[in-house]
Amino acid sequence: LRMLQVKLIVTGDDFGYCPRRNQGIVDCFLAGAISNVSLLVNGSAAADAAKLARRHNIPIGLHANLSEGSPVCEVLKTNSSLLNQDGFFHGKMGFRTALSKGLLNMSEVKQELKAQVELFHELTGHLPPHMDGHQHVHVLPEVRHVFAEVLEEYGIKYTRVPIEPGLHNCDWIPPSLMDFYLGVEEDSFNTVDVFTKHGIRWPDIYIGLSTMGRNMSVSSIRSAIDAAIQELTAKAPPSSPVTIELMVHPGYPSVPPAGGCGEGPDDFSQSWERLHELQTLIKPELQSHYKSRNIQLCSFKDL
């Protein structure tokens, strides 16, 4: 059997979050462990991140953020449905709650997404080849339509649809987190038609929920990739090459007050789990596994 060719996009999320995250992501890229980054334009170190991407020729897209920190659109910074009483975005769960109560104005969501695309363009000198959502806000009801319209307006071809094969078998994920992931999965299923209708594309396979933070290991990445490819090939003989996006969050832990998107860095960002991801991703045995499986690292613009 001819070995299946696999194109793997390893995306370092939250580029621009803080100087230590930027450094970790760059170190990973230079080690050949990631092949793509996703920029938080409202991150406290976003301008620095854009400079680093240019200096090292790192493929970069936009990590649209509606849940953490402050908006970049001037008009929305003072009075908007996107803000809580402290003047910041509602948070990962707070955003979802406000949305389900019908409290978010979708025209403000659109305004902020466009402002983030414009700021990305200003910082990098080009439009993002791909655009996804921080904390998966882009697949939420209502938001998904606005998000798709913005991508279509700017001609941004690629996004991320976080449906992870084999997620249900991951018994190491704590129940509360699994509930969140299953919500993300359900929202993603309901988003497929919307994105398709707007001509937006995404890789064949998404991986990243089951391998986050402490759950990342060479073997967890290996088995997630193998299981996903197996599931895909069982359904139908795949078009070669198969494309996969692996979402990762490497970095050196944030040290407050540096970092964040206006409110300082969150717990995950300050934790050892970031460094653990970085150390796992750069392991030579992971790189040699990719070679043995005919897996080639690339970015969205190589698809």
Legacy VTK file of the C-alpha trace (Angstrom):
# vtk DataFile Version 3.0
C-alpha trace
ASCII
DATASET POLYDATA
POINTS 303 float
0.000 0.000 0.000
1.385 3.369 -1.049
1.877 5.495 2.009
-0.665 8.254 2.359
0.801 11.724 2.053
-0.179 13.999 4.940
0.165 17.760 5.152
0.215 18.876 8.772
-0.295 22.475 9.831
0.905 22.894 13.403
-0.553 26.212 14.543
0.754 28.041 17.599
-2.235 29.965 18.943
-2.204 33.198 20.972
0.870 34.703 19.290
1.084 38.262 20.640
-0.252 37.354 24.101
2.966 38.244 25.917
6.712 38.479 25.219
7.393 35.062 26.750
4.672 33.424 24.651
6.116 35.068 21.545
9.589 33.804 22.392
8.375 30.258 22.972
6.440 30.209 19.722
9.428 31.537 17.760
11.726 28.959 19.389
9.262 26.231 18.368
9.107 27.520 14.806
12.888 27.712 14.493
13.113 24.128 15.815
10.761 23.026 13.015
8.087 22.030 15.543
5.333 24.413 14.456
4.666 25.681 10.947
2.057 28.400 11.397
0.894 30.943 13.990
-2.358 32.633 14.903
-2.074 36.245 16.101
-4.147 37.903 18.834
-4.146 41.490 17.589
-5.420 42.764 20.951
-2.632 40.925 22.765
-0.239 43.100 24.732
2.717 41.947 22.600
0.970 41.857 19.207
3.168 44.450 17.467
6.292 42.629 18.638
4.814 39.305 17.424
4.184 40.735 13.955
7.806 41.937 13.796
9.081 38.503 14.834
6.919 36.809 12.198
8.344 39.090 9.537
11.931 38.621 10.742
11.706 34.812 10.799
9.306 34.444 7.878
6.665 32.704 10.011
3.312 32.082 8.266
0.751 34.042 10.266
-3.035 34.256 10.433
-5.588 35.931 12.701
-6.833 34.563 16.023
-10.057 36.588 16.250
-10.794 37.480 19.857
-14.219 38.484 21.192
-13.898 36.962 24.648
-10.681 38.047 26.367
-9.447 41.558 27.100
-10.395 44.712 25.205
-11.753 45.372 21.724
-9.490 47.007 19.152
-12.308 48.994 17.540
-12.229 52.488 19.118
-16.008 53.023 19.123
-16.605 49.734 20.949
-14.087 50.406 23.739
-16.457 52.525 25.768
-20.018 51.482 25.171
-20.862 48.177 23.596
-22.785 44.950 24.163
-19.457 43.099 23.913
-18.250 44.541 27.241
-18.973 43.596 30.856
-19.339 46.116 33.683
-15.553 46.291 34.041
-15.199 47.389 30.414
-13.644 44.137 29.163
-14.964 41.340 26.942
-17.318 38.937 28.771
-14.839 36.025 29.012
-14.853 32.502 27.589
-18.067 31.406 29.326
-19.468 34.900 29.903
-19.499 35.516 26.136
-21.496 32.321 25.628
-23.949 33.251 28.367
-24.492 36.777 27.019
-24.980 35.324 23.536
-27.543 32.759 24.692
-29.489 35.530 26.465
-29.574 37.562 23.254
-27.533 40.383 24.785
-24.886 40.668 22.053
-25.347 43.020 19.134
-24.198 41.155 16.001
-23.414 44.342 14.122
-20.912 45.160 16.891
-19.456 41.658 16.565
-18.987 42.308 12.852
-17.503 45.752 13.479
-14.945 44.307 15.913
-14.011 41.379 13.638
-13.407 43.786 10.748
-11.360 46.081 12.985
-9.210 43.093 13.960
-8.653 42.141 10.289
-7.702 45.773 9.538
-5.299 45.910 12.491
-3.767 42.580 11.421
-3.205 44.075 7.966
-1.638 47.162 9.521
0.706 45.106 11.738
1.785 42.501 9.156
1.397 44.290 5.825
-0.978 41.634 4.464
-4.415 40.117 5.043
-4.552 36.895 7.057
-4.482 33.723 4.900
-6.483 32.042 7.670
-8.646 33.282 10.531
-9.982 31.315 13.477
-11.525 32.181 16.847
-9.923 32.523 20.280
-11.732 30.102 22.629
-13.673 28.875 19.560
-16.096 31.834 19.521
-16.247 31.735 15.704
-18.451 28.621 15.598
-21.052 29.911 18.054
-24.652 30.489 16.915
-25.165 33.870 15.173
-21.432 34.654 15.437
-20.695 31.972 12.803
-22.763 33.863 10.186
-21.061 37.195 10.869
-17.644 35.538 10.961
-18.275 33.869 7.584
-19.422 37.183 6.062
-16.244 38.927 7.233
-14.029 36.176 5.791
-15.876 36.302 2.495
-15.677 40.121 2.342
-11.898 40.072 2.807
-11.306 36.981 0.677
-9.871 35.014 3.605
-10.063 31.420 2.405
-9.259 29.260 5.408
-10.585 28.750 8.919
-10.692 26.107 11.637
-13.641 23.855 12.449
-12.878 22.220 15.812
-14.436 18.783 15.331
-11.867 16.367 16.704
-12.126 12.671 15.741
-11.890 10.360 18.744
-12.651 13.123 21.260
-15.362 10.976 22.870
-12.846 8.261 23.723
-10.540 10.599 25.654
-11.324 9.519 29.209
-8.460 11.596 30.651
-10.323 14.864 30.024
-12.144 16.038 33.182
-15.979 16.085 32.856
-16.368 19.875 33.132
-13.857 20.443 30.344
-15.357 17.621 28.281
-18.752 19.346 28.527
-17.192 22.503 27.098
-15.496 20.533 24.304
-18.695 18.711 23.392
-20.424 22.097 23.195
-17.685 23.331 20.856
-18.123 20.160 18.790
-21.885 20.582 18.503
-21.502 24.251 17.536
-18.922 23.195 14.939
-21.261 20.627 13.364
-23.866 23.378 13.054
-21.316 25.701 11.449
-20.183 23.450 8.586
-23.042 24.433 6.245
-22.647 28.145 6.982
-18.921 28.164 6.211
-19.432 25.972 3.140
-22.091 28.323 1.778
-19.633 31.230 2.061
-16.914 29.290 0.215
-14.658 28.974 3.247
-12.368 25.968 3.569
-10.580 24.154 6.368
-8.299 21.136 6.677
-9.698 17.577 6.483
-8.858 16.903 10.119
-8.630 19.034 13.272
-6.710 17.962 16.390
-5.936 19.953 19.499
-8.508 19.539 22.269
-7.335 16.099 23.430
-3.653 17.086 23.291
-3.748 20.402 25.151
-1.474 21.353 28.015
-0.752 18.497 30.417
-2.382 16.020 28.007
0.219 16.652 25.333
2.819 13.961 24.790
4.570 12.493 21.780
2.268 9.492 22.033
-0.947 11.531 22.467
-0.155 13.517 19.319
0.878 10.375 17.456
-2.224 8.405 18.359
-4.552 11.372 17.703
-3.106 11.718 14.190
-3.188 7.976 13.519
-6.752 7.539 14.796
-7.992 10.531 12.801
-6.409 9.315 9.575
-7.797 5.831 10.175
-11.307 7.214 10.682
-11.017 9.368 7.560
-9.741 6.547 5.351
-12.434 4.169 6.660
-15.168 6.525 5.405
-13.781 6.917 1.887
-10.444 6.648 0.113
-9.004 10.081 0.860
-7.823 12.560 -1.679
-4.086 12.607 -1.299
-2.677 14.496 0.472
-4.772 14.514 3.652
-4.604 17.856 5.458
-4.543 18.179 9.242
-4.390 21.159 11.581
-2.914 20.533 15.021
-3.715 23.421 17.380
-1.022 24.009 20.026
-0.257 26.587 22.743
3.496 26.528 23.386
5.311 29.262 25.259
7.306 30.139 28.332
4.885 30.789 31.212
3.668 34.393 31.453
4.913 36.448 34.365
2.355 39.068 35.464
1.786 41.905 34.950
3.186 41.343 31.431
0.834 39.709 29.000
-2.822 39.230 28.274
-5.170 41.281 26.156
-5.768 44.158 28.542
-6.519 42.383 31.828
-3.188 40.668 32.402
-2.381 37.002 31.673
-4.801 34.187 32.564
-3.996 31.079 34.636
-3.345 28.770 31.667
-0.866 31.283 30.326
1.039 31.413 33.615
1.037 27.643 34.073
3.779 25.068 33.433
1.514 23.530 30.772
2.700 26.031 28.159
6.313 25.058 28.664
5.320 21.389 28.683
3.769 21.839 25.215
6.896 23.599 23.965
9.192 20.861 25.303
7.013 18.100 23.834
6.711 19.680 20.390
10.461 20.080 19.914
11.268 16.440 20.814
13.289 14.764 18.038
11.175 11.596 18.274
8.090 13.568 17.261
9.906 14.976 14.236
11.146 11.494 13.265
7.626 10.123 13.645
6.394 12.697 11.124
9.074 11.595 8.681
8.291 7.896 9.110
4.587 8.556 8.464
5.182 10.751 5.403
3.827 13.772 7.292
5.005 17.107 5.955
4.655 20.297 8.005
3.218 23.251 6.117
1.048 26.351 6.502
-2.344 27.340 5.081
-0.787 29.089 2.126
0.830 25.788 1.099
-2.527 24.004 0.763
LINES 1 304
303 0 1 2 3 4 5 6 7 8 9 10 11 12 13 14 15 16 17 18 19 20 21 22 23 24 25 26 27 28 29 30 31 32 33 34 35 36 37 38 39 40 41 42 43 44 45 46 47 48 49 50 51 52 53 54 55 56 57 58 59 60 61 62 63 64 65 66 67 68 69 70 71 72 73 74 75 76 77 78 79 80 81 82 83 84 85 86 87 88 89 90 91 92 93 94 95 96 97 98 99 100 101 102 103 104 105 106 107 108 109 110 111 112 113 114 115 116 117 118 119 120 121 122 123 124 125 126 127 128 129 130 131 132 133 134 135 136 137 138 139 140 141 142 143 144 145 146 147 148 149 150 151 152 153 154 155 156 157 158 159 160 161 162 163 164 165 166 167 168 169 170 171 172 173 174 175 176 177 178 179 180 181 182 183 184 185 186 187 188 189 190 191 192 193 194 195 196 197 198 199 200 201 202 203 204 205 206 207 208 209 210 211 212 213 214 215 216 217 218 219 220 221 222 223 224 225 226 227 228 229 230 231 232 233 234 235 236 237 238 239 240 241 242 243 244 245 246 247 248 249 250 251 252 253 254 255 256 257 258 259 260 261 262 263 264 265 266 267 268 269 270 271 272 273 274 275 276 277 278 279 280 281 282 283 284 285 286 287 288 289 290 291 292 293 294 295 296 297 298 299 300 301 302
